[in-house]
């Protein structure tokens, strides 16, 4: 698992795909409840992740992620997963978790106010403002000095996109063209982590990245782009989590 000094005051981790019990394309630490993996294996994987951070398995809460900008403010484990792409809390004992497989996992913390957050930011959610919405929800709980870390996600060198995606990003702000590099006729390379950091800093959040590309190098992370390029079939998702 990967940690970052900006979040050192709280138990947190960006988990890799290693250390679990799942098999095949889901090997091994698949933490996606929505996948077609054996539910017993997913439950064990999530339990291992929670225990690795000092929490009981029941303390790990997640969301039904939809690539939007909604934020769920939690005071206790919800009876069902909220339909949201970010979670925030100031309740001790809750472990906020989101799952990704190329999208950006972003963990937030105000150590003084003891408020934490976790967001799932694909390009669409980032454009819609999920990161700013997470910071705003944390401020509603008393946060003032928010640090955020963008975890392992697809990097610019790996993320070839079509012109229509670039057009959608630039429709919000033409200045965001700086996050794209031309890559042949009709194609571009998009800097998703850099875009997320810029949006966070513009929102008054101290932001950094872990610098990991989910597609590049050995298959340490689940990657939907790798699956598509290799024709692998269904795959899992890695977990990123933080608690107060």
Long-range contacts (C-beta under 8 A, 24 or more apart in sequence): 1-49, 1-52, 2-151, 2-152, 2-210, 2-212, 4-107, 4-149, 4-208, 4-210, 6-109, 6-147, 6-148, 6-149, 6-206, 6-208, 7-107, 7-109, 7-147, 7-149, 7-242, 9-109, 9-111, 10-109, 10-111, 10-116, 10-242, 10-243, 10-244, 11-53, 11-54, 11-55, 11-95, 11-242, 11-243, 12-53, 12-107, 12-109, 12-240, 12-241, 12-242, 12-243, 13-49, 13-52, 13-53, 13-240, 13-241, 14-105, 14-107, 14-149, 14-151, 14-152, 14-210, 14-212, 14-238, 14-240, 15-49, 15-52, 15-238, 15-239, 15-240, 15-241, 16-152, 16-220, 16-221, 16-238, 17-219, 17-220, 17-221, 17-222, 17-236, 17-238, 18-220, 19-48, 20-44, 20-45, 20-48, 21-45, 22-236, 25-227, 25-232, 25-233, 25-234, 25-235, 25-236, 26-234, 26-235, 26-236, 29-236, 29-238, 29-239, 30-222, 30-235, 30-236, 30-237, 31-97, 31-99, 31-236, 31-237, 31-238, 31-239, 32-99, 32-236, 32-237, 33-62, 33-81, 34-64, 35-234, 35-235, 35-236, 35-237, 36-234, 37-236, 45-239, 46-97, 46-239, 49-97, 49-239, 49-241, 50-95, 50-241, 53-95, 53-241, 53-243, 55-93, 55-95, 55-243, 59-93, 59-94, 59-95, 59-243, 60-95, 60-97, 60-241, 61-87, 61-94, 61-95, 61-96, 61-97, 62-87, 62-96, 62-97, 62-98, 62-99, 63-87, 63-98, 63-120, 65-98, 65-99, 65-120, 67-103, 67-120, 67-122, 67-124, 67-125, 68-124, 68-125, 68-128, 68-130, 69-125, 69-128, 69-129, 69-130, 69-133, 70-130, 70-133, 71-117, 71-119, 71-130, 71-133, 71-134, 71-136, 71-137, 73-137, 73-140, 73-141, 85-119, 85-120, 85-121, 85-125, 85-130, 86-117, 86-118, 86-119, 86-120, 86-130, 86-133, 86-134, 86-137, 87-117, 87-118, 87-119, 88-115, 88-116, 88-117, 88-118, 88-134, 88-137, 88-138, 88-141, 89-115, 89-116, 89-117, 89-141, 89-244, 90-114, 90-115, 90-116, 90-141, 90-142, 90-244, 91-244, 92-243, 92-244, 93-243, 93-244, 94-243, 94-244, 95-241, 95-242, 95-243, 96-241, 96-242, 96-243, 97-239, 97-240, 97-241, 98-239, 98-240, 98-241, 99-237, 99-238, 99-239, 99-240, 100-151, 100-152, 100-153, 100-214, 100-237, 100-238, 100-240, 101-214, 101-221, 101-222, 101-223, 101-224, 101-227, 101-235, 101-236, 101-237, 101-238, 102-153, 102-154, 102-214, 102-215, 102-223, 102-224, 102-225, 103-153, 103-154, 103-192, 104-150, 104-151, 104-153, 104-192, 104-193, 104-196, 105-150, 105-151, 105-152, 105-153, 105-238, 105-240, 106-131, 106-134, 106-148, 106-149, 106-150, 106-151, 106-196, 106-200, 107-148, 107-149, 107-151, 107-240, 107-241, 107-242, 108-134, 108-135, 108-138, 108-146, 108-147, 108-148, 108-205, 108-242, 109-146, 109-147, 109-148, 109-242, 110-138, 110-142, 110-143, 110-144, 110-145, 110-146, 110-147, 111-145, 111-147, 112-144, 112-145, 113-141, 113-142, 113-143, 113-144, 113-145, 114-244, 115-141, 115-142, 115-143, 115-146, 115-244, 116-242, 116-243, 116-244, 117-148, 117-242, 118-240, 118-241, 118-242, 121-150, 121-192, 121-196, 122-192, 123-161, 123-165, 123-169, 123-190, 123-192, 123-195, 124-168, 126-192, 126-195, 126-196, 126-199, 127-168, 127-169, 127-172, 129-199, 131-196, 131-199, 131-200, 131-203, 131-205, 132-199, 132-203, 135-200, 135-203, 135-204, 135-205, 145-206, 146-204, 146-205, 146-206, 147-205, 147-206, 147-207, 147-208, 148-200, 148-205, 148-206, 148-207, 148-208, 149-207, 149-208, 149-209, 149-210, 150-193, 150-196, 150-197, 150-200, 150-207, 150-208, 150-209, 150-210, 151-209, 151-210, 151-212, 151-240, 152-210, 152-212, 152-213, 152-214, 152-221, 152-238, 153-192, 153-193, 153-212, 153-213, 153-214, 154-192, 154-213, 154-214, 154-215, 154-223, 154-225, 155-191, 155-192, 155-193, 155-213, 155-214, 155-215, 155-216, 156-181, 156-189, 156-190, 156-191, 156-192, 156-193, 156-194, 157-189, 157-213, 157-216, 158-213, 158-214, 158-215, 158-216, 158-225, 159-189, 159-190, 159-191, 159-192, 159-215, 159-225, 160-187, 160-188, 160-189, 161-187, 161-188, 161-189, 161-190, 162-186, 162-187, 162-188, 163-187, 163-188, 165-190, 166-190, 169-195
